[in-house]
Amino acid sequence: MIKLYHNPRCSKSREGLAILKDRNLDFEIVEYLKAPLTKEELSDIIKKLNIAPIDLVRKNESIWKEKYKSQNLDNEQVLNAMVEHPKLIERPILVNENLAVVGRPPEQLISII
């Protein structure tokens, strides 16, 4: 099952959703701000993205700047920060089986569908 990790308040996430709908794909929308990800779910997504946890952080968010920017965090601590503050997670993220991609730009989503 294809899953789109989506924030409806984010324009890039809405653009990504439109791309998927335009292709009439069967997919699940996960509004991760309403139903926060567990540490295990987030770790699994990061493995599928083949990136370090820090690469999924929205570093311009005020919570990051206020609480974490000046710290030297390890991967576990970065994961914990994203679990505690889901707003820090970059979006949209599309997961298709064992593949995942961040939709920045939204057209990137097409690469795994």
Biopython code that builds the backbone (N, CA, C, O; Angstrom):
import numpy as np
from Bio.PDB.StructureBuilder import StructureBuilder

atoms = [
    (1, "MET", "N", (0.839, -1.193, 0.000)),
    (1, "MET", "CA", (0.000, 0.000, 0.000)),
    (1, "MET", "C", (0.879, 1.249, 0.000)),
    (1, "MET", "O", (1.833, 1.353, 0.771)),
    (2, "ILE", "N", (0.550, 2.166, -0.852)),
    (2, "ILE", "CA", (1.244, 3.451, -0.916)),
    (2, "ILE", "C", (0.690, 4.343, 0.194)),
    (2, "ILE", "O", (-0.523, 4.436, 0.387)),
    (3, "LYS", "N", (1.607, 5.002, 0.923)),
    (3, "LYS", "CA", (1.198, 5.910, 1.996)),
    (3, "LYS", "C", (1.806, 7.279, 1.760)),
    (3, "LYS", "O", (2.991, 7.404, 1.450)),
    (4, "LEU", "N", (0.978, 8.304, 1.913)),
    (4, "LEU", "CA", (1.441, 9.678, 1.836)),
    (4, "LEU", "C", (1.366, 10.272, 3.236)),
    (4, "LEU", "O", (0.287, 10.396, 3.815)),
    (5, "TYR", "N", (2.525, 10.636, 3.769)),
    (5, "TYR", "CA", (2.589, 11.318, 5.057)),
    (5, "TYR", "C", (2.415, 12.795, 4.755)),
    (5, "TYR", "O", (3.264, 13.426, 4.126)),
    (6, "HIS", "N", (1.295, 13.329, 5.216)),
    (6, "HIS", "CA", (0.741, 14.571, 4.686)),
    (6, "HIS", "C", (0.401, 15.553, 5.800)),
    (6, "HIS", "O", (-0.063, 15.174, 6.875)),
    (7, "ASN", "N", (0.650, 16.833, 5.506)),
    (7, "ASN", "CA", (0.207, 17.925, 6.360)),
    (7, "ASN", "C", (-0.644, 18.829, 5.478)),
    (7, "ASN", "O", (-0.110, 19.515, 4.606)),
    (8, "PRO", "N", (-1.971, 18.843, 5.690)),
    (8, "PRO", "CA", (-2.843, 19.623, 4.809)),
    (8, "PRO", "C", (-2.585, 21.131, 4.846)),
    (8, "PRO", "O", (-3.041, 21.850, 3.956)),
    (9, "ARG", "N", (-1.874, 21.618, 5.845)),
    (9, "ARG", "CA", (-1.575, 23.054, 5.925)),
    (9, "ARG", "C", (-0.336, 23.435, 5.110)),
    (9, "ARG", "O", (-0.027, 24.618, 4.966)),
    (10, "CYS", "N", (0.369, 22.440, 4.580)),
    (10, "CYS", "CA", (1.607, 22.675, 3.831)),
    (10, "CYS", "C", (1.301, 22.675, 2.331)),
    (10, "CYS", "O", (0.712, 21.726, 1.815)),
    (11, "SER", "N", (1.700, 23.735, 1.639)),
    (11, "SER", "CA", (1.406, 23.835, 0.202)),
    (11, "SER", "C", (2.095, 22.727, -0.595)),
    (11, "SER", "O", (1.501, 22.184, -1.526)),
    (12, "LYS", "N", (3.332, 22.383, -0.248)),
    (12, "LYS", "CA", (4.042, 21.322, -0.976)),
    (12, "LYS", "C", (3.358, 19.974, -0.757)),
    (12, "LYS", "O", (3.283, 19.152, -1.671)),
    (13, "SER", "N", (2.866, 19.756, 0.446)),
    (13, "SER", "CA", (2.159, 18.519, 0.751)),
    (13, "SER", "C", (0.846, 18.456, -0.039)),
    (13, "SER", "O", (0.490, 17.402, -0.566)),
    (14, "ARG", "N", (0.139, 19.565, -0.121)),
    (14, "ARG", "CA", (-1.099, 19.602, -0.920)),
    (14, "ARG", "C", (-0.805, 19.369, -2.395)),
    (14, "ARG", "O", (-1.567, 18.685, -3.079)),
    (15, "GLU", "N", (0.303, 19.939, -2.895)),
    (15, "GLU", "CA", (0.691, 19.710, -4.291)),
    (15, "GLU", "C", (1.002, 18.232, -4.528)),
    (15, "GLU", "O", (0.626, 17.673, -5.559)),
    (16, "GLY", "N", (1.681, 17.609, -3.584)),
    (16, "GLY", "CA", (1.985, 16.185, -3.687)),
    (16, "GLY", "C", (0.720, 15.340, -3.711)),
    (16, "GLY", "O", (0.608, 14.398, -4.495)),
    (17, "LEU", "N", (-0.222, 15.680, -2.856)),
    (17, "LEU", "CA", (-1.500, 14.977, -2.819)),
    (17, "LEU", "C", (-2.218, 15.107, -4.164)),
    (17, "LEU", "O", (-2.778, 14.132, -4.667)),
    (18, "ALA", "N", (-2.202, 16.289, -4.736)),
    (18, "ALA", "CA", (-2.849, 16.500, -6.037)),
    (18, "ALA", "C", (-2.198, 15.643, -7.120)),
    (18, "ALA", "O", (-2.894, 15.093, -7.973)),
    (19, "ILE", "N", (-0.884, 15.528, -7.093)),
    (19, "ILE", "CA", (-0.169, 14.696, -8.070)),
    (19, "ILE", "C", (-0.649, 13.246, -7.987)),
    (19, "ILE", "O", (-0.891, 12.607, -9.011)),
    (20, "LEU", "N", (-0.784, 12.737, -6.770)),
    (20, "LEU", "CA", (-1.233, 11.349, -6.597)),
    (20, "LEU", "C", (-2.683, 11.183, -7.035)),
    (20, "LEU", "O", (-3.020, 10.205, -7.702)),
    (21, "LYS", "N", (-3.535, 12.124, -6.670)),
    (21, "LYS", "CA", (-4.949, 12.038, -7.058)),
    (21, "LYS", "C", (-5.106, 12.116, -8.574)),
    (21, "LYS", "O", (-5.941, 11.417, -9.148)),
    (22, "ASP", "N", (-4.311, 12.961, -9.220)),
    (22, "ASP", "CA", (-4.383, 13.095, -10.684)),
    (22, "ASP", "C", (-4.042, 11.792, -11.389)),
    (22, "ASP", "O", (-4.475, 11.573, -12.521)),
    (23, "ARG", "N", (-3.278, 10.929, -10.744)),
    (23, "ARG", "CA", (-2.883, 9.654, -11.343)),
    (23, "ARG", "C", (-3.817, 8.509, -10.935)),
    (23, "ARG", "O", (-3.564, 7.349, -11.261)),
    (24, "ASN", "N", (-4.889, 8.842, -10.225)),
    (24, "ASN", "CA", (-5.897, 7.850, -9.808)),
    (24, "ASN", "C", (-5.277, 6.655, -9.088)),
    (24, "ASN", "O", (-5.682, 5.513, -9.307)),
    (25, "LEU", "N", (-4.304, 6.919, -8.236)),
    (25, "LEU", "CA", (-3.648, 5.852, -7.489)),
    (25, "LEU", "C", (-4.446, 5.495, -6.243)),
    (25, "LEU", "O", (-5.180, 6.319, -5.698)),
    (26, "ASP", "N", (-4.291, 4.268, -5.813)),
    (26, "ASP", "CA", (-4.868, 3.821, -4.561)),
    (26, "ASP", "C", (-3.803, 4.053, -3.486)),
    (26, "ASP", "O", (-2.754, 3.409, -3.499)),
    (27, "PHE", "N", (-4.070, 4.960, -2.571)),
    (27, "PHE", "CA", (-3.095, 5.260, -1.533)),
    (27, "PHE", "C", (-3.796, 5.684, -0.249)),
    (27, "PHE", "O", (-4.969, 6.056, -0.245)),
    (28, "GLU", "N", (-3.043, 5.616, 0.825)),
    (28, "GLU", "CA", (-3.534, 6.004, 2.138)),
    (28, "GLU", "C", (-2.893, 7.335, 2.521)),
    (28, "GLU", "O", (-1.696, 7.540, 2.319)),
    (29, "ILE", "N", (-3.701, 8.231, 3.072)),
    (29, "ILE", "CA", (-3.187, 9.501, 3.566)),
    (29, "ILE", "C", (-2.990, 9.378, 5.068)),
    (29, "ILE", "O", (-3.911, 9.008, 5.796)),
    (30, "VAL", "N", (-1.778, 9.692, 5.528)),
    (30, "VAL", "CA", (-1.481, 9.690, 6.958)),
    (30, "VAL", "C", (-1.223, 11.127, 7.376)),
    (30, "VAL", "O", (-0.192, 11.704, 7.031)),
    (31, "GLU", "N", (-2.155, 11.702, 8.115)),
    (31, "GLU", "CA", (-1.956, 13.049, 8.639)),
    (31, "GLU", "C", (-1.183, 12.916, 9.947)),
    (31, "GLU", "O", (-1.764, 12.781, 11.024)),
    (32, "TYR", "N", (0.117, 12.956, 9.825)),
    (32, "TYR", "CA", (0.997, 12.623, 10.948)),
    (32, "TYR", "C", (0.964, 13.647, 12.087)),
    (32, "TYR", "O", (1.472, 13.367, 13.173)),
    (33, "LEU", "N", (0.383, 14.814, 11.862)),
    (33, "LEU", "CA", (0.221, 15.756, 12.975)),
    (33, "LEU", "C", (-0.976, 15.371, 13.837)),
    (33, "LEU", "O", (-0.989, 15.646, 15.037)),
    (34, "LYS", "N", (-1.983, 14.735, 13.234)),
    (34, "LYS", "CA", (-3.158, 14.265, 13.978)),
    (34, "LYS", "C", (-2.904, 12.901, 14.605)),
    (34, "LYS", "O", (-3.375, 12.623, 15.708)),
    (35, "ALA", "N", (-2.165, 12.058, 13.909)),
    (35, "ALA", "CA", (-1.838, 10.713, 14.387)),
    (35, "ALA", "C", (-0.312, 10.587, 14.356)),
    (35, "ALA", "O", (0.245, 10.033, 13.408)),
    (36, "PRO", "N", (0.363, 11.099, 15.391)),
    (36, "PRO", "CA", (1.831, 11.124, 15.376)),
    (36, "PRO", "C", (2.454, 9.747, 15.187)),
    (36, "PRO", "O", (1.929, 8.727, 15.634)),
    (37, "LEU", "N", (3.588, 9.762, 14.509)),
    (37, "LEU", "CA", (4.323, 8.529, 14.249)),
    (37, "LEU", "C", (5.033, 8.056, 15.512)),
    (37, "LEU", "O", (5.458, 8.857, 16.344)),
    (38, "THR", "N", (5.149, 6.750, 15.633)),
    (38, "THR", "CA", (5.966, 6.202, 16.710)),
    (38, "THR", "C", (7.430, 6.309, 16.290)),
    (38, "THR", "O", (7.738, 6.557, 15.124)),
    (39, "LYS", "N", (8.306, 6.124, 17.236)),
    (39, "LYS", "CA", (9.736, 6.151, 16.937)),
    (39, "LYS", "C", (10.091, 5.048, 15.943)),
    (39, "LYS", "O", (10.933, 5.245, 15.067)),
    (40, "GLU", "N", (9.450, 3.894, 16.081)),
    (40, "GLU", "CA", (9.708, 2.765, 15.186)),
    (40, "GLU", "C", (9.238, 3.078, 13.770)),
    (40, "GLU", "O", (9.944, 2.793, 12.803)),
    (41, "GLU", "N", (8.047, 3.664, 13.647)),
    (41, "GLU", "CA", (7.529, 4.022, 12.316)),
    (41, "GLU", "C", (8.441, 5.046, 11.638)),
    (41, "GLU", "O", (8.765, 4.921, 10.457)),
    (42, "LEU", "N", (8.844, 6.048, 12.397)),
    (42, "LEU", "CA", (9.718, 7.077, 11.842)),
    (42, "LEU", "C", (11.079, 6.495, 11.453)),
    (42, "LEU", "O", (11.624, 6.842, 10.405)),
    (43, "SER", "N", (11.619, 5.627, 12.278)),
    (43, "SER", "CA", (12.893, 4.967, 11.950)),
    (43, "SER", "C", (12.779, 4.163, 10.669)),
    (43, "SER", "O", (13.689, 4.176, 9.840)),
    (44, "ASP", "N", (11.669, 3.465, 10.505)),
    (44, "ASP", "CA", (11.444, 2.664, 9.307)),
    (44, "ASP", "C", (11.388, 3.551, 8.059)),
    (44, "ASP", "O", (11.962, 3.208, 7.026)),
    (45, "ILE", "N", (10.705, 4.673, 8.156)),
    (45, "ILE", "CA", (10.621, 5.606, 7.027)),
    (45, "ILE", "C", (12.011, 6.138, 6.681)),
    (45, "ILE", "O", (12.372, 6.217, 5.507)),
    (46, "ILE", "N", (12.779, 6.497, 7.687)),
    (46, "ILE", "CA", (14.122, 7.035, 7.459)),
    (46, "ILE", "C", (15.018, 5.998, 6.788)),
    (46, "ILE", "O", (15.827, 6.335, 5.923)),
    (47, "LYS", "N", (14.873, 4.734, 7.191)),
    (47, "LYS", "CA", (15.643, 3.665, 6.536)),
    (47, "LYS", "C", (15.257, 3.553, 5.062)),
    (47, "LYS", "O", (16.121, 3.389, 4.200)),
    (48, "LYS", "N", (13.967, 3.641, 4.778)),
    (48, "LYS", "CA", (13.502, 3.551, 3.388)),
    (48, "LYS", "C", (13.954, 4.757, 2.571)),
    (48, "LYS", "O", (14.190, 4.645, 1.369)),
    (49, "LEU", "N", (14.072, 5.901, 3.225)),
    (49, "LEU", "CA", (14.566, 7.101, 2.548)),
    (49, "LEU", "C", (16.074, 7.039, 2.317)),
    (49, "LEU", "O", (16.621, 7.735, 1.463)),
    (50, "ASN", "N", (16.729, 6.183, 3.105)),
    (50, "ASN", "CA", (18.188, 6.029, 3.032)),
    (50, "ASN", "C", (18.908, 7.351, 3.327)),
    (50, "ASN", "O", (19.816, 7.769, 2.608)),
    (51, "ILE", "N", (18.461, 7.988, 4.417)),
    (51, "ILE", "CA", (19.060, 9.246, 4.864)),
    (51, "ILE", "C", (19.310, 9.173, 6.371)),
    (51, "ILE", "O", (18.836, 8.259, 7.046)),
    (52, "ALA", "N", (20.046, 10.130, 6.878)),
    (52, "ALA", "CA", (20.235, 10.271, 8.316)),
    (52, "ALA", "C", (19.024, 11.012, 8.887)),
    (52, "ALA", "O", (18.425, 11.835, 8.193)),
    (53, "PRO", "N", (18.658, 10.735, 10.133)),
    (53, "PRO", "CA", (17.499, 11.420, 10.725)),
    (53, "PRO", "C", (17.559, 12.946, 10.596)),
    (53, "PRO", "O", (16.533, 13.578, 10.345)),
    (54, "ILE", "N", (18.720, 13.536, 10.761)),
    (54, "ILE", "CA", (18.842, 14.996, 10.687)),
    (54, "ILE", "C", (18.418, 15.538, 9.319)),
    (54, "ILE", "O", (17.996, 16.689, 9.207)),
    (55, "ASP", "N", (18.534, 14.707, 8.285)),
    (55, "ASP", "CA", (18.169, 15.138, 6.932)),
    (55, "ASP", "C", (16.658, 15.223, 6.723)),
    (55, "ASP", "O", (16.206, 15.733, 5.698)),
    (56, "LEU", "N", (15.885, 14.738, 7.671)),
    (56, "LEU", "CA", (14.424, 14.804, 7.583)),
    (56, "LEU", "C", (13.857, 15.937, 8.447)),
    (56, "LEU", "O", (12.645, 16.147, 8.483)),
    (57, "VAL", "N", (14.720, 16.650, 9.127)),
    (57, "VAL", "CA", (14.284, 17.720, 10.030)),
    (57, "VAL", "C", (14.074, 19.025, 9.267)),
    (57, "VAL", "O", (14.883, 19.420, 8.428)),
    (58, "ARG", "N", (12.975, 19.669, 9.584)),
    (58, "ARG", "CA", (12.691, 21.012, 9.069)),
    (58, "ARG", "C", (13.418, 22.003, 9.983)),
    (58, "ARG", "O", (12.908, 22.394, 11.033)),
    (59, "LYS", "N", (14.590, 22.389, 9.568)),
    (59, "LYS", "CA", (15.465, 23.187, 10.435)),
    (59, "LYS", "C", (15.054, 24.645, 10.560)),
    (59, "LYS", "O", (15.614, 25.366, 11.386)),
    (60, "ASN", "N", (14.103, 25.095, 9.774)),
    (60, "ASN", "CA", (13.628, 26.469, 9.896)),
    (60, "ASN", "C", (12.438, 26.616, 10.836)),
    (60, "ASN", "O", (11.968, 27.727, 11.082)),
    (61, "GLU", "N", (11.955, 25.499, 11.357)),
    (61, "GLU", "CA", (10.853, 25.561, 12.326)),
    (61, "GLU", "C", (11.352, 26.211, 13.619)),
    (61, "GLU", "O", (12.470, 25.952, 14.063)),
    (62, "SER", "N", (10.521, 27.042, 14.204)),
    (62, "SER", "CA", (10.925, 27.759, 15.422)),
    (62, "SER", "C", (11.279, 26.799, 16.554)),
    (62, "SER", "O", (12.212, 27.060, 17.313)),
    (63, "ILE", "N", (10.555, 25.701, 16.676)),
    (63, "ILE", "CA", (10.849, 24.737, 17.749)),
    (63, "ILE", "C", (12.263, 24.179, 17.609)),
    (63, "ILE", "O", (12.943, 23.958, 18.612)),
    (64, "TRP", "N", (12.714, 23.948, 16.367)),
    (64, "TRP", "CA", (14.078, 23.447, 16.139)),
    (64, "TRP", "C", (15.093, 24.517, 16.555)),
    (64, "TRP", "O", (16.058, 24.241, 17.267)),
    (65, "LYS", "N", (14.848, 25.729, 16.097)),
    (65, "LYS", "CA", (15.778, 26.820, 16.399)),
    (65, "LYS", "C", (15.869, 27.082, 17.905)),
    (65, "LYS", "O", (16.950, 27.339, 18.434)),
    (66, "GLU", "N", (14.734, 27.013, 18.581)),
    (66, "GLU", "CA", (14.689, 27.319, 20.016)),
    (66, "GLU", "C", (15.250, 26.207, 20.886)),
    (66, "GLU", "O", (15.956, 26.473, 21.859)),
    (67, "LYS", "N", (14.940, 24.955, 20.539)),
    (67, "LYS", "CA", (15.274, 23.845, 21.443)),
    (67, "LYS", "C", (16.483, 23.009, 21.036)),
    (67, "LYS", "O", (17.155, 22.441, 21.898)),
    (68, "TYR", "N", (16.772, 22.923, 19.736)),
    (68, "TYR", "CA", (17.727, 21.908, 19.298)),
    (68, "TYR", "C", (18.920, 22.414, 18.485)),
    (68, "TYR", "O", (19.980, 21.789, 18.493)),
    (69, "LYS", "N", (18.760, 23.520, 17.795)),
    (69, "LYS", "CA", (19.761, 23.972, 16.836)),
    (69, "LYS", "C", (21.172, 24.056, 17.435)),
    (69, "LYS", "O", (22.147, 23.675, 16.787)),
    (70, "SER", "N", (21.272, 24.540, 18.638)),
    (70, "SER", "CA", (22.595, 24.760, 19.244)),
    (70, "SER", "C", (23.178, 23.493, 19.879)),
    (70, "SER", "O", (24.306, 23.505, 20.371)),
    (71, "GLN", "N", (22.405, 22.400, 19.866)),
    (71, "GLN", "CA", (22.878, 21.152, 20.473)),
    (71, "GLN", "C", (23.541, 20.257, 19.424)),
    (71, "GLN", "O", (23.234, 20.334, 18.235)),
    (72, "ASN", "N", (24.441, 19.420, 19.890)),
    (72, "ASN", "CA", (25.063, 18.422, 19.026)),
    (72, "ASN", "C", (24.341, 17.094, 19.284)),
    (72, "ASN", "O", (24.732, 16.326, 20.163)),
    (73, "LEU", "N", (23.283, 16.836, 18.509)),
    (73, "LEU", "CA", (22.422, 15.680, 18.749)),
    (73, "LEU", "C", (22.874, 14.467, 17.951)),
    (73, "LEU", "O", (23.312, 14.586, 16.807)),
    (74, "ASP", "N", (22.761, 13.291, 18.577)),
    (74, "ASP", "CA", (23.010, 12.062, 17.831)),
    (74, "ASP", "C", (21.706, 11.638, 17.141)),
    (74, "ASP", "O", (20.660, 12.252, 17.352)),
    (75, "ASN", "N", (21.774, 10.597, 16.327)),
    (75, "ASN", "CA", (20.598, 10.146, 15.566)),
    (75, "ASN", "C", (19.404, 9.844, 16.456)),
    (75, "ASN", "O", (18.270, 10.187, 16.122)),
    (76, "GLU", "N", (19.655, 9.210, 17.573)),
    (76, "GLU", "CA", (18.576, 8.845, 18.504)),
    (76, "GLU", "C", (17.884, 10.098, 19.045)),
    (76, "GLU", "O", (16.658, 10.144, 19.143)),
    (77, "GLN", "N", (18.659, 11.086, 19.385)),
    (77, "GLN", "CA", (18.099, 12.329, 19.918)),
    (77, "GLN", "C", (17.309, 13.092, 18.845)),
    (77, "GLN", "O", (16.280, 13.696, 19.145)),
    (78, "VAL", "N", (17.782, 13.063, 17.619)),
    (78, "VAL", "CA", (17.055, 13.709, 16.524)),
    (78, "VAL", "C", (15.722, 12.994, 16.304)),
    (78, "VAL", "O", (14.689, 13.642, 16.137)),
    (79, "LEU", "N", (15.745, 11.666, 16.304)),
    (79, "LEU", "CA", (14.503, 10.890, 16.180)),
    (79, "LEU", "C", (13.532, 11.256, 17.296)),
    (79, "LEU", "O", (12.351, 11.494, 17.044)),
    (80, "ASN", "N", (14.025, 11.299, 18.514)),
    (80, "ASN", "CA", (13.177, 11.644, 19.658)),
    (80, "ASN", "C", (12.564, 13.032, 19.499)),
    (80, "ASN", "O", (11.399, 13.238, 19.838)),
    (81, "ALA", "N", (13.336, 13.978, 18.988)),
    (81, "ALA", "CA", (12.825, 15.337, 18.775)),
    (81, "ALA", "C", (11.679, 15.330, 17.764)),
    (81, "ALA", "O", (10.668, 16.003, 17.965)),
    (82, "MET", "N", (11.837, 14.571, 16.682)),
    (82, "MET", "CA", (10.775, 14.515, 15.664)),
    (82, "MET", "C", (9.535, 13.795, 16.180)),
    (82, "MET", "O", (8.416, 14.168, 15.830)),
    (83, "VAL", "N", (9.717, 12.782, 16.996)),
    (83, "VAL", "CA", (8.569, 12.076, 17.574)),
    (83, "VAL", "C", (7.828, 13.004, 18.546)),
    (83, "VAL", "O", (6.598, 13.050, 18.562)),
    (84, "GLU", "N", (8.587, 13.728, 19.340)),
    (84, "GLU", "CA", (7.982, 14.650, 20.309)),
    (84, "GLU", "C", (7.347, 15.854, 19.619)),
    (84, "GLU", "O", (6.334, 16.374, 20.086)),
    (85, "HIS", "N", (7.934, 16.295, 18.518)),
    (85, "HIS", "CA", (7.451, 17.472, 17.783)),
    (85, "HIS", "C", (7.298, 17.117, 16.302)),
    (85, "HIS", "O", (8.174, 17.448, 15.503)),
    (86, "PRO", "N", (6.195, 16.445, 15.917)),
    (86, "PRO", "CA", (6.026, 15.996, 14.530)),
    (86, "PRO", "C", (6.105, 17.115, 13.494)),
    (86, "PRO", "O", (6.366, 16.855, 12.320)),
    (87, "LYS", "N", (5.884, 18.337, 13.916)),
    (87, "LYS", "CA", (5.975, 19.472, 13.003)),
    (87, "LYS", "C", (7.382, 19.598, 12.409)),
    (87, "LYS", "O", (7.565, 20.234, 11.371)),
    (88, "LEU", "N", (8.363, 18.997, 13.064)),
    (88, "LEU", "CA", (9.742, 19.048, 12.597)),
    (88, "LEU", "C", (10.006, 18.136, 11.394)),
    (88, "LEU", "O", (11.040, 18.261, 10.737)),
    (89, "ILE", "N", (9.079, 17.223, 11.106)),
    (89, "ILE", "CA", (9.282, 16.251, 10.034)),
    (89, "ILE", "C", (9.019, 16.900, 8.676)),
    (89, "ILE", "O", (7.967, 17.499, 8.451)),
    (90, "GLU", "N", (9.985, 16.770, 7.787)),
    (90, "GLU", "CA", (9.837, 17.280, 6.420)),
    (90, "GLU", "C", (8.667, 16.578, 5.753)),
    (90, "GLU", "O", (8.369, 15.425, 6.063)),
    (91, "ARG", "N", (8.003, 17.274, 4.834)),
    (91, "ARG", "CA", (6.837, 16.713, 4.154)),
    (91, "ARG", "C", (6.731, 17.272, 2.754)),
    (91, "ARG", "O", (7.332, 18.291, 2.415)),
    (92, "PRO", "N", (5.953, 16.577, 1.954)),
    (92, "PRO", "CA", (5.313, 15.280, 2.154)),
    (92, "PRO", "C", (6.315, 14.134, 1.974)),
    (92, "PRO", "O", (7.361, 14.293, 1.346)),
    (93, "ILE", "N", (5.968, 12.997, 2.535)),
    (93, "ILE", "CA", (6.768, 11.782, 2.360)),
    (93, "ILE", "C", (5.862, 10.733, 1.736)),
    (93, "ILE", "O", (4.749, 10.504, 2.207)),
    (94, "LEU", "N", (6.341, 10.102, 0.681)),
    (94, "LEU", "CA", (5.603, 9.018, 0.049)),
    (94, "LEU", "C", (6.373, 7.730, 0.279)),
    (94, "LEU", "O", (7.576, 7.655, 0.029)),
    (95, "VAL", "N", (5.657, 6.709, 0.764)),
    (95, "VAL", "CA", (6.249, 5.390, 0.968)),
    (95, "VAL", "C", (5.497, 4.409, 0.086)),
    (95, "VAL", "O", (4.269, 4.330, 0.123)),
    (96, "ASN", "N", (6.253, 3.663, -0.706)),
    (96, "ASN", "CA", (5.695, 2.643, -1.582)),
    (96, "ASN", "C", (6.522, 1.374, -1.377)),
    (96, "ASN", "O", (7.627, 1.240, -1.903)),
    (97, "GLU", "N", (5.962, 0.454, -0.605)),
    (97, "GLU", "CA", (6.663, -0.786, -0.237)),
    (97, "GLU", "C", (7.962, -0.455, 0.495)),
    (97, "GLU", "O", (7.928, 0.091, 1.598)),
    (98, "ASN", "N", (9.115, -0.783, -0.115)),
    (98, "ASN", "CA", (10.407, -0.540, 0.533)),
    (98, "ASN", "C", (11.096, 0.731, 0.033)),
    (98, "ASN", "O", (12.269, 0.968, 0.321)),
    (99, "LEU", "N", (10.363, 1.530, -0.708)),
    (99, "LEU", "CA", (10.909, 2.781, -1.228)),
    (99, "LEU", "C", (10.204, 3.962, -0.572)),
    (99, "LEU", "O", (9.030, 3.880, -0.213)),
    (100, "ALA", "N", (10.930, 5.042, -0.423)),
    (100, "ALA", "CA", (10.330, 6.266, 0.115)),
    (100, "ALA", "C", (11.047, 7.459, -0.494)),
    (100, "ALA", "O", (12.210, 7.375, -0.889)),
    (101, "VAL", "N", (10.322, 8.577, -0.560)),
    (101, "VAL", "CA", (10.895, 9.808, -1.089)),
    (101, "VAL", "C", (10.203, 10.987, -0.409)),
    (101, "VAL", "O", (9.015, 10.935, -0.090)),
    (102, "VAL", "N", (10.976, 12.050, -0.199)),
    (102, "VAL", "CA", (10.415, 13.310, 0.292)),
    (102, "VAL", "C", (10.025, 14.131, -0.931)),
    (102, "VAL", "O", (10.823, 14.294, -1.854)),
    (103, "GLY", "N", (8.821, 14.637, -0.936)),
    (103, "GLY", "CA", (8.301, 15.389, -2.070)),
    (103, "GLY", "C", (8.735, 16.841, -2.085)),
    (103, "GLY", "O", (7.902, 17.747, -2.037)),
    (104, "ARG", "N", (10.012, 17.058, -2.149)),
    (104, "ARG", "CA", (10.596, 18.407, -2.261)),
    (104, "ARG", "C", (11.509, 18.422, -3.462)),
    (104, "ARG", "O", (12.664, 18.018, -3.331)),
    (105, "PRO", "N", (11.073, 18.854, -4.602)),
    (105, "PRO", "CA", (9.750, 19.350, -4.955)),
    (105, "PRO", "C", (8.734, 18.209, -5.039)),
    (105, "PRO", "O", (9.116, 17.041, -5.103)),
    (106, "PRO", "N", (7.448, 18.544, -5.038)),
    (106, "PRO", "CA", (6.400, 17.506, -5.045)),
    (106, "PRO", "C", (6.518, 16.501, -6.191)),
    (106, "PRO", "O", (6.105, 15.350, -6.045)),
    (107, "GLU", "N", (7.073, 16.918, -7.322)),
    (107, "GLU", "CA", (7.232, 16.014, -8.466)),
    (107, "GLU", "C", (8.131, 14.822, -8.151)),
    (107, "GLU", "O", (8.091, 13.810, -8.851)),
    (108, "GLN", "N", (8.939, 14.940, -7.100)),
    (108, "GLN", "CA", (9.798, 13.823, -6.675)),
    (108, "GLN", "C", (8.980, 12.575, -6.351)),
    (108, "GLN", "O", (9.473, 11.454, -6.478)),
    (109, "LEU", "N", (7.727, 12.773, -5.932)),
    (109, "LEU", "CA", (6.876, 11.632, -5.560)),
    (109, "LEU", "C", (6.702, 10.661, -6.722)),
    (109, "LEU", "O", (6.574, 9.454, -6.517)),
    (110, "ILE", "N", (6.700, 11.186, -7.927)),
    (110, "ILE", "CA", (6.482, 10.371, -9.122)),
    (110, "ILE", "C", (7.563, 9.299, -9.261)),
    (110, "ILE", "O", (7.319, 8.253, -9.862)),
    (111, "SER", "N", (8.739, 9.545, -8.720)),
    (111, "SER", "CA", (9.863, 8.630, -8.908)),
    (111, "SER", "C", (9.642, 7.243, -8.319)),
    (111, "SER", "O", (10.342, 6.303, -8.697)),
    (112, "ILE", "N", (8.681, 7.088, -7.396)),
    (112, "ILE", "CA", (8.494, 5.747, -6.796)),
    (112, "ILE", "C", (7.079, 5.201, -6.992)),
    (112, "ILE", "O", (6.699, 4.228, -6.341)),
    (113, "ILE", "N", (6.297, 5.815, -7.879)),
    (113, "ILE", "CA", (4.949, 5.274, -8.116)),
    (113, "ILE", "C", (4.879, 4.550, -9.446)),
    (113, "ILE", "O", (3.825, 4.031, -9.813)),
]
sb = StructureBuilder()
sb.init_structure("model")
sb.init_model(0)
sb.init_chain("A")
sb.init_seg("    ")
for serial, (resi, resn, name, xyz) in enumerate(atoms, 1):
    if name == "N":
        sb.init_residue(resn, " ", resi, " ")
    sb.init_atom(name, np.array(xyz, "f"), 0.0, 1.0, " ", f" {name:<3s}", serial, name[0])
structure = sb.get_structure()
